[in-house]
Amino acid sequence: MSIYEPIKIFDSNNTFLLDLDRTSYLVNRVKNHSVLHVGCSDYPITQERLENNNLLHVHLMKTTAYLLGIDSSIEGVNILKEKGINNIILMDAENIILDEKFDFIIAGDVVEHMNNPGRFLEKVGDLLNRGGRLIVGVPNAYSFNILKYVISGYEPTHKDHTYFFSVKTLSELCSRYGLLPVRLVFTAQPVSTGNRYVSKIRDFLIGLQSKLAPSFIMEFMQIEHVDRTKYYEWK
């Protein structure tokens, strides 16, 4: 058996997707559903996101049937509450305790910050409704940003990150907690500089080779609810 063997992604679409507007993708994906949003404040750039109108939680509030956010940052939670956003709870996702169930759980740019993401994953399945999905968004370990490291000689890694994930490593981690991958989407965050030319150049490069996108989203379902007769292989 090869240690580099492919993994199965149980998606009847039979391929991965590309969507360069991650916020729009997520908002449309969970429209009219009940949603738990993990890491909802996006601290320490909460205020910046609010001012630029690209804080995901605010956009989710417009389309979801029910939305609850949790975040471990008291500063971030306070900023949102000062803006009148009260559907949020101060809570550490690694010690998540809730009595509700949801159609979708969104954990975008969260697990790579955790001390132990397994503690979150072992509990999150019990918070999903039957057939519900966990949506995990992470930076892509194999994105074109690696060129900054090769060419410029510095590591373009967020100072608070403790992990780097690829499609295979995120899939393996989640599968250890009974969650199988059912969708893969390569995507990108809004360009922080606000420079539309930077955005166009970035999007052009991603369009040439989507697997080098700066981030990706994977959806997972509890193993007992997955149709394992339909899948494609990720090599």
N, C-alpha and C positions, 0 to 999 in steps of 0.2 A: 504494500500500500504506500502510495506517495504521500508525503506530508504536505504537498502542494496541490492536492486534489481539489476540484471545483466544489462549490457549494450550490445548493438548490434554493432558488427564490420562487416561492409558490404563488406566482402571479399569472392569471389566465391571459393577460395581455402579451405574455411571452417575450417581454423585453423591458429594459430600463427606460426611464423618461428623462427629459431635460426641460426644466422650467427656470428661466432666469429671474423671475419675480417670485421669490420665496414667500413673501408675505401674502401676495395675491393667491398663490397656490394653496397655502394653508387655510386662508379665510374661506375660499371656495370649497375646499375639501371637507370642512367640518360644518358647513352651512346647515342650519336647522337641526343640529344635533346637540346633545349635552357634552360639555367639554371641561376637562380639568387641564389647566395651563400651568405647567411646572416652570418656575423661574420667570414669573410673569413681569417682574419689574425691570429686568435687564440692567440692573445696577452694576457698575457706576455710571452708565451712560443713559440713565432713565430720563433725566431732564433734556438731554440732547435729542433723544428719540421722540419725546413729546413735542419739542419745538419743531422738529423736522417732519412731524406727522408720520413717523414710521415705527411707532411702538406697536408690536403685534397685538398686545392685549387689548388696546383700544379698538383696533380693527375687528378683532374677534367679537367684541361686545355688540357690534352692529348686525351680525348675521347668525350667531349661535342661538339655539333655543334656550340654553342654560349654560352659564359660564362661571367657573370658580377658578381663581388663581391662587397659587401658593408661592412663597419666596422666603428664603432664609435671611435676606438683607432687610434689617429694620429701617435703614435709610431709604432703600428703594420703596418699601411698602408705605412709609410715611409720605414720600413724595406723591405717590399715586393717590393716597387718601386725601392729601391736601388739594388734589385736583378733582375731588368728588368721586373717585373710583373706589368703591367700597366692597366689590365682590372679590376680595382678596384676604388671605390669611397668612400671618407670619408663621412659617413652618419649614423645617429642614426636610428636604425630600428623602434623605437617607433614613429618616425616622418618621415617615409619613403615616399618619393615623387619621382615617376618614371613615364615616359611616355611609358614604354615598357610592354609587357606581355611575360610570360614564360610558358614552358611546365612543369617545375618543379621549386619549390622554396625550397632550403635546408636551414634549420635553426637548425644546430647541436650545442648542448651545448650553446644555446643562451637565450632561454626564461627564464631559471632559474636565469639568471643574471639581468633581466629587472626590472625596477621600476614598470611598468604596462604592462604586456604582452598583455592585451586586446587591447591596443592602436595599437600594431603591427597587431594583428589578425583581427581587424575590417577593416584594409586597404589591407591586403595581398590577399584577395580573388579577388580583382579587378585587381591584377597583374598576375593572372593565365589565360592562354589560356583556351578555352572550353575543359573540361575534364582534365585540368591540376591538378597537385597534390602538396600539401604542405607536405614536409617531415620534421618532427620535431624529433630531437634526444635529450634525456634528461637522467640524472642519474636516476636510478631506486630506488624509495623510499623504496622498499622491497627487495633490493639486499642483498647478503650474507655479504656485508660490515657492516651491522648492528651488526654483531658479534663483530666487533672492539669496538663498543660502549658498548655492554653488557659485554664483557670479559675484555677489556683494560681500560674502563672507560673514553674514550675520544670520542668526536663526529667527525667522519671523513667527515666533510663538508667543501667544498671550501669556503674560507673566503668571496668571493664576491657573493655567492649564496643568493637569497632572497626567493626562493621557492623550495619545494620538490614535485615531481610529481609521481603519480602512473598511471597505465593505465586508471583507472576510472577518476581521477581528470583531467588529460590532455584531455581526451575525452570530459568531461563535459565543460571545459573551451572553447575548440575549437567549440563545438556545439552551444554555446551561440552566436557565430559569424557566424553561417551558414555553418560550416565546419564539415562534418561527417567522422568518422574513416573508412578507407577502407583497411588498412593493419597494422599488428603488427609484429615487429621483435625484438627479444631479442638479444643483441649483447654486444660487449666490445671494448674499446679503446685499442690501442697498449700499452703494459706494458712500463711505463716510465723508469724503471730501465735498460731495455735492457737485463735483465736476462731471458734466455730462460727457465730455470727451474721454475722460478716464473710463467712464462706464461703458461707452461704445467700444473702446479698444478691448476692454476686458471681455465684454460679451462676444465680440468677434472671435477672440482667441478661444473662448469656451465653445463657441459654435463649431470651430474646426475640430475640436477634440473634447467632447463633453465629459469624458472620464477625468479630465484635468480640472474640472470646476472646483472652486475653492471650498465648496461644502456639498454635502449630500444628505438626503432624507431617506430613512428606511422606516417602513411600517411593519409592525409585528402583531401577530395574533397568538392567543393561547393555542397550544398544539392540538388540543382536542377539537378546536373549531376550524382548523385549516384543512382545505381540500388538497391533499398531497398528491393527487393524480395529475394536477396541472402545475407545471413549473418550467423554468429555464435554468440553465447552469451559468454560474458566474465563475470564470476561470481565474 
